[in-house]
Amino acid sequence: MTLPTDWLPALAAFESAARHQNFAHAAEELHLTASAVSHHVRKLEAQLGVALFQRHARGVSLTAEGRRLADAASSALTDMDVVLRGLRAARDEHDRVRITTLHSLTYTWLLPRLPRFTAAHPHIRLNVDTEVVLTRFDEGGPDLGIRYGQGHWPGLTAHHLMDDALFPVASPALAGIEGIHAAADIAKLPLISDLSLQGWQDWFRAAGVRGARLDERHSFSDTTDALMAAVHGLGAVLARERIIAPYFADGRLVQLPGPAMPTRFGYYVVYPAHRRLRPAARAFVDWLLEQPGQPDR
């Protein structure tokens, strides 16, 4: 037997009233008046030919028949709620893109561009993971990533995103910066490094400076931390061309004399070779690959 659709509002009002044992509380939950809830319950009682509530001066209480119907209605609505939540979660998951990338690149290059993507794809939800340890692309893991390297990772499809270059920068307030007029002068400054495979020795060699004694005083595992150390006057640091723009824009760092040394590595968009990208992830990959030629904002 199919439940008549005109019974549904009355059943919803009854289930709430039965759960609260109070018409006024049910009315508040359903955004109705107490008299409207009472009307729905009386209509249901008339259709069924049984009393569902005992009405008395101190309120209402369920009859035996009312308890049977309340239990069935509550169970049915709970089952429907579970199914509806599952359907919404499946929809949200279909439109969710999980990205693993570098913190320094996210902060200075990716984030300023993301409003353009979300404006073009308002239904897509992004999860951005910037853990230092490389994330595994297991089932349930990230859909794609941005990695820095030579473009070859077992089991991953890699698309070249952009190259990079290194050059020295420092805070304009760094002690001794007024005496820096050439690349060789930078060796007089305290130097900051990160875990990059190319560092100060490589840069001075590219700048044609030989035999300089370098004071590599501070080291940080994270590029952003190394840049912020320079901002706070701990020394000069080698900056990546792709992530330095915000520091120049607000004057926290300035470029020092010397060449921009092309890096041996580049940025790549990667994803599992064995797994087809879902449409939302494909849209993000296509958008990413367009970004190197676009302005920051």
Phi, psi and omega in degrees: 000131179274133180290126178300135184295334181285355175277341189299313178300321180292320178295320178296318179294317179297315182300318180291317180296321179293322182291322181271342186056036185196123182291323182294319179293322176296320179297318179297318180295321185267000182059043175238178171269158178299324179294327178292319177298315179300320179297317179298318181294316180296323178297318180294318178298320180294320180293326182272336182077022178223156174275131180260334178233148164265124182259130179215176188298330184267003178137217182227156173214152184287141168280176178299319178293322178297321178296319179299315181290322180298317180297316181292318181294318180297317180296317181295316180293324177296316178299317179295320180297319178298316180295317181296318178297320178296320179294319178294320180295320179296320177295315180297320181294324179297327183260012181260137177241123178259124186237134172248132185204185182271137181301315183297320181288323179297312186296319189254336185245313186282311184303316179298339182267339187301326178304329178293320180292313183293331176291322180281334183226068186296341182277347184272133179253139185246135168244115183248121181249126182240036176297146180291320180288136179299127182279141177280142180268058178279171173300132184086354178271198183295151175281325185203170179212165169244120182237155180250120182175205183264359174094011181232111176227125182305131177081001182241140168276132184236130175245127180296127180262308181188158175266180181213172178212155180244138175208158186279143177220163177200166174292140176296345180263004182297131179300130179092355184292335181293342180263009181266108181240346181213166183304320182297332181293335184297334179297343178283345185269155168293138186247144178248140178229164172237199184267016179299146179286347173245128184223207186298320179302316179295318183292316179297324177296316179295331180276358179080018180263122182242146172074009181285139175271116187263138178256075178281091194273323186231143180226139180229143180283337183250133182299320179298319178296321179297318179295318180292329175298321177293320177304321183273010171084021179280346180155189177268152181220153174275121183260149174272133182305324186282346185237004187269343189310313182298329180288328175286320186299322181260008174078010181290330179227154176230153180280139178263166181298152177124168186281161168270116184268117177302138179279157177281351184238167178219179178263137182228142170270125185232153174200161185300131181292333185272355187238126179287134179293136173291159184306320181295317179293321178298320179298321180290319178299312181300319179295316180303314185293344176274344193287328183304332179269003183258154176293163183301322184232000000 
